[in-house]
Amino acid sequence: MATQEDDEDYINPPEMILPDEEDEGKSLTMLGDGAVTQQLQQHCIRSIESTVVIRQLPSEGISFQLWPAATTLVKLLENHRRYPNKNLLTDLSTSGGTDDRKLKILELGSGTGLVGISAAVMFGANVTVTDLPQVVPNLQFNVDANADVVARKGGTVNVAPLRWGEDDDVKVIGREFDIVLASDVVYHAHLFEPLIQTLRFLLNGGCEKMAFIMAHSRRWKKESVFFKKANKFFDVETIHTEPPKEGSRLGVVVYVFVGKKLKC
């Protein structure tokens, strides 16, 4: 069961991911685009010798930047692809992805789309990446920028607007997915209830057990409210913890949520 320490209100501010000398899988290029500065990063997926390119627009807000939990989740997915018998993501290996049906993945709060695009490349999956309408153009840009590598690996990536808690948005996307992914989506208290509402629609809506895999960087005490509410509707399990990097007190935790009640 997921637990959260309640020792202080504020723990660690978000840190944008920047490459360092020891991380040869990423590179950064600064490009001027009028008043907007673009940051292009290359993410190497070594197990399949492929590279995903992501554009960030830091001046546009947090949804246009990369965060630590996203790269943690990508690394965890790649480890699962390379060593499926040694990875804890059993839900990913037992859902879909058969020879006659591709794995269908939904990503919530995709931001720049790194996780969803990487999943499509790694698993040859049909992925739907989603975020707020104002985030969709940059998300679509990144999907288009990686269209060739996604196609070569047999995957697809579709982009759709999705406002948590909006039933119409969720109904358009549907619940025909094997896995739901997200990273760094629990930080604004006013979005806790809408996110849980959307997860209830997805995870508690049918007979098939769908898993929600979420990578989370804890920063504020208030986030414990989200997990307390989530535990009422889902079985929540910690499947991976990553120690903090130098200069940070806490690392990234990856959880699996599964609906408690299924309507059959």
Buried (B, 14 or more C-beta within 10 A) or exposed (E): EBEBEEEEEEBBEBEEBEBEEEEEBBBEEEEEEEEEBBBBBBBBBEEBEBBBBBBBBBEBEBBBBBBBBBBBBBBBBBBBBEEEEEBBBBBBBEBBBEEEEBBBBBBBBBBBBBBBBBBBBBBBBBBBBBBBEEBBEBBBBBBEBBEEBBBEBEBBBBBBBBBBBBEEBBEEBEBEBBBBBBBBBBBEEEBBBBBBBBBBBBBBBBEBBBBBBBBBBBBBBBBBBBBEBBBEBBBBBBBBEBEEEEEBEBBBBBBBBBBEEBEE
